[in-house]
Amino acid sequence: MIVAIEELKKHLNIDPTFSDDDNYIASLEEVSVDAISVHLNRALREEAEIPSAIIHAIKLMVGQLYAHREPTTSNAVNTIPYTLDYLISLYRNYK
């Protein structure tokens, strides 16, 4: 994992002693890393130094996937500027 489960649980405001969703959160982190890697057109590896903007983008994506487990909503969709897309676009490989 690039982002530790403890760090993700803190971001998600989940009690550190609650472990029922740990496997699910870990799978969301994996999906988020894969999706961001594809978007950046570059591999993200645990042993490499990952920029803090990318780490935060992973946390944002995990948070979205954790909170919204289905692809539909009854609320209006509003994009918040300078979040996920902005953070990861800073490191996109255009080669």
N, C-alpha and C positions, 0 to 999 in steps of 0.2 A: 504494500500500500504506500502511496505517496503521502497521503494525509492520514495520520493515525486515527483510529476509531475514537479515542478519547478526545481528540481535537474536534472531530466531526460532531460528537455528542454535545460538546460544549457549544459549538456553533448552532446546533439544533435545539439548545436549551433542554436537553434530556438529562435527567438525573444520572450521574456516573454509575450508580449502583444498579440501574435498570439495564438488564442485558438481553431481554427478550428480542429486541430488534437489531442486535449487533451484527448478525449475519446479513440481514437485509441492508443495513447501512453500509456494510463492507461491499456488498454487491452494487449498491448505488455509486459508491466511490469508484469502483472498477468501471462501471458504465460511463461515468462522468469523465474519467481519465481517457477512456477510449474515444469518446465523442470529441473531447477537446483536442486530443492528438490528431484525429482526422481533420478537424477544422483548421488546426495549425499547420497541417501537412508536415509534422515532425513528431518523432517518438518522445514520450515523456518516460524517463526511467527513474526508479527509486534512488539509484546511486548518483545520479546527476544532480547538480544544484538547480532547483526549480525556482524561477522568479516568484516573488511573493504575490504578484498580481495573478499568476496562474494558480497558485495555491488557493487564493481567495475565490477565483472563478470556479474551481473544483468544489469548494464549500458551498458557493451559491447554487451550483447545479444540483448537488446532493440535497440541499435544502428544498429546492423546487420539486425535485422528484419525490422526496419524502413527504412533503406537505400535499402535493397534488398527484395522487397515485393513478389518476385517470386522465385521459387527454381532453376532457371536456370540463367546462365550468359554467355556472349560472351567472357569474359576475362578468362585468365588462373587462376586457383585456387591455391593460395599459403597460406599455414598455417604460421601464425606468431607465433614463439615459445613464451612460457611463457605468454600466454593470457588466454582466457576463460577456456580451458581444464586444464591448469596448476593451475589457481587460484582456481577453484572449487575442483580439486583433493586434495588440501591441507586439505580439511574438509570432505572428504568422510567418511561415516560410514560403515566400513567393517564387522560389527557384523551381 
